[in-house]
Amino acid sequence: MVLTKNEQEKINEISSKLKRISVYIEENVSNTDQEIEHIFKVITGLKSIQGNINNDSSFIATLLAKKYLYEKYQEATFDASDKAQGAPGLDIDFRKTDGCRIIGEIKTTFPYKKNDFGANQQENILNDLRKLRSENAGEKYFFLTEKESFNILKKEKYKDFLNGISVVYLPLELDKE
């Protein structure tokens, strides 16, 4: 899979941020430091560097989904950086060269409960599944980045919401280790 120029720039920004975080932690954190003022200063400095790391996580998840779709269809003609993370609309929406529309939603949600989603998480997930079901597309995907979320969604309780939707756990390579 070839990244677009904008996708590569976003990857470079995220990589740079991770390096800054690593250096910051190395320079400011010691195993023996227990003063709450220092801990507070370190935490707020870390927050400043990381920015909205949830958006970075969602962007990387979109690239993982793009990689999955590329490997499956040998094409994935969309730029993951075009749509702002958290913006309304489908996370993935493109047409293959044969005209088949592929759509998808991505969740980076870690379940609030041990064996189920919290009420707000569940409602957000079900809304995304309803959105997918309401669209006319040749293939519909619901991508998850957390194994626990994937396992919960496969339970009988959610079965009726998944009709016509393929559920995919994205970081497949992590399970091979």
C-alpha positions as MATLAB code, in Angstrom:
seq = 'MVLTKNEQEKINEISSKLKRISVYIEENVSNTDQEIEHIFKVITGLKSIQGNINNDSSFIATLLAKKYLYEKYQEATFDASDKAQGAPGLDIDFRKTDGCRIIGEIKTTFPYKKNDFGANQQENILNDLRKLRSENAGEKYFFLTEKESFNILKKEKYKDFLNGISVVYLPLELDKE';
ca = [
       0.000    0.000    0.000;
       1.325    3.407   -0.951;
       0.642    6.314    1.389;
      -0.444    9.641   -0.026;
       1.756   12.684    0.549;
      -0.661   13.987    3.198;
      -0.834   10.603    4.969;
       2.970   10.442    5.085;
       3.165   13.985    6.461;
       0.684   13.064    9.205;
       2.700    9.915   10.032;
       5.843   12.076   10.254;
       4.071   14.488   12.638;
       2.924   11.634   14.879;
       6.384   10.018   14.852;
       7.958   13.348   15.773;
       5.481   13.749   18.622;
       6.324   10.266   19.937;
      10.041   11.095   19.866;
       9.425   14.362   21.760;
       7.390   12.451   24.355;
      10.177    9.898   24.774;
      12.838   12.586   25.246;
      10.595   14.530   27.622;
       9.964   11.478   29.802;
      13.663   10.578   29.835;
      14.592   14.109   30.896;
      11.815   14.708   33.440;
      10.852   11.432   35.076;
      12.841    9.589   37.704;
      11.845    6.478   39.615;
      12.460    8.197   42.950;
      10.578   11.451   42.300;
       7.458   11.558   44.465;
       6.809   15.279   44.857;
       3.300   15.951   43.637;
       4.237   19.382   42.279;
       6.881   17.829   40.038;
       4.572   15.010   38.987;
       1.896   17.584   38.105;
       4.409   19.606   36.074;
       5.530   16.484   34.198;
       1.960   15.380   33.470;
       0.899   18.808   32.183;
       4.056   19.008   30.053;
       3.277   15.593   28.626;
      -0.301   16.646   27.843;
       1.046   19.691   26.034;
       3.321   17.599   23.827;
       0.824   14.839   23.057;
      -2.050   17.137   22.069;
      -5.117   15.179   21.028;
      -3.557   11.755   20.930;
      -7.004   10.200   20.439;
      -7.131   11.820   16.992;
      -3.685   10.412   16.223;
      -4.858    6.971   17.295;
      -7.941    7.251   15.076;
      -5.826    8.363   12.115;
      -3.473    5.398   12.505;
      -6.516    3.105   12.826;
      -7.805    4.513    9.529;
      -4.468    3.664    7.921;
      -4.706    0.130    9.340;
      -8.173   -0.174    7.802;
      -6.854    1.175    4.506;
      -4.060   -1.409    4.600;
      -6.584   -4.174    5.282;
      -8.774   -3.052    2.373;
      -5.789   -2.681    0.076;
      -4.621   -6.208    0.865;
      -8.144   -7.560    0.331;
      -8.984   -5.704   -2.904;
      -5.546   -4.562   -4.166;
      -6.970   -1.071   -4.082;
      -8.038    1.445   -1.480;
      -8.460    4.734   -3.271;
      -8.948    7.166   -0.446;
      -6.727    9.500    1.525;
      -7.036    8.827    5.256;
      -5.979   12.400    5.983;
      -8.838   13.975    3.979;
     -11.450   13.582    6.723;
     -10.758   15.122   10.096;
     -10.961   12.592   12.922;
     -14.261   12.993   14.740;
     -15.904   14.811   11.815;
     -19.416   13.642   10.889;
     -19.870   11.129    8.120;
     -18.465    7.737    7.330;
     -14.861    7.055    8.321;
     -14.259    5.231    5.024;
     -16.165    5.740    1.788;
     -14.654    4.967   -1.607;
     -15.406    3.197   -4.855;
     -13.291    0.456   -6.308;
     -12.378    0.706   -9.982;
     -15.283   -1.646  -10.770;
     -17.691    0.871   -9.182;
     -18.385   -1.130   -6.005;
     -18.793    1.217   -3.036;
     -16.864    0.280    0.110;
     -17.780    1.948    3.406;
     -16.576    1.562    6.945;
     -16.637    2.848   10.475;
     -13.711    2.584   12.879;
     -13.780    2.366   16.666;
     -10.757    2.652   18.942;
     -12.962    2.063   21.978;
     -11.741    0.074   24.961;
     -14.788   -1.378   26.788;
     -15.772    0.374   29.991;
     -17.083   -2.835   31.559;
     -15.269   -6.162   31.790;
     -17.664   -8.017   29.473;
     -19.590   -5.239   27.749;
     -19.531   -1.625   26.688;
     -20.629    1.216   28.922;
     -24.005    2.764   28.086;
     -22.522    5.703   26.135;
     -20.032    3.467   24.316;
     -22.796    1.059   23.367;
     -24.984    3.844   22.014;
     -22.107    5.264   19.920;
     -21.297    1.838   18.511;
     -24.923    1.040   17.717;
     -25.308    4.441   16.031;
     -22.323    3.665   13.806;
     -23.751    0.246   12.952;
     -27.126    1.826   12.109;
     -25.333    4.363    9.920;
     -23.588    1.572    8.026;
     -26.807   -0.410    7.617;
     -28.668    2.623    6.250;
     -26.134    3.203    3.454;
     -26.213    1.554    0.046;
     -22.830   -0.073   -0.503;
     -21.397   -3.291   -1.904;
     -19.263   -3.905    1.188;
     -19.683   -2.576    4.722;
     -17.050   -2.825    7.436;
     -16.894   -2.130   11.134;
     -13.256   -1.970   12.211;
     -12.170   -2.311   15.842;
      -8.714   -1.711   17.279;
      -9.283   -3.346   20.669;
      -9.518   -7.131   20.911;
     -11.859   -6.859   23.926;
     -14.277   -4.695   21.914;
     -14.109   -7.125   19.003;
     -14.945  -10.055   21.289;
     -17.868   -8.215   22.899;
     -19.332   -7.197   19.546;
     -19.324  -10.823   18.409;
     -21.689  -11.783   21.260;
     -25.283  -12.816   20.581;
     -26.514   -9.535   22.071;
     -25.147   -7.576   19.079;
     -25.756  -10.145   16.337;
     -28.847   -8.464   14.872;
     -26.996   -5.169   14.453;
     -24.273   -6.801   12.345;
     -26.384   -8.103    9.434;
     -24.564   -7.272    6.206;
     -21.568   -5.809    8.037;
     -18.135   -7.413    8.263;
     -16.511   -6.902   11.669;
     -12.712   -6.708   11.527;
     -10.150   -6.558   14.308;
      -7.478   -4.318   12.797;
      -4.103   -4.974   14.381;
      -4.043   -8.536   13.110;
      -0.243   -8.683   13.111;
      -0.189   -8.114   16.890;
      -2.038  -11.396   17.417;
       0.597  -13.325   15.461;
       3.375  -12.578   17.968;
];
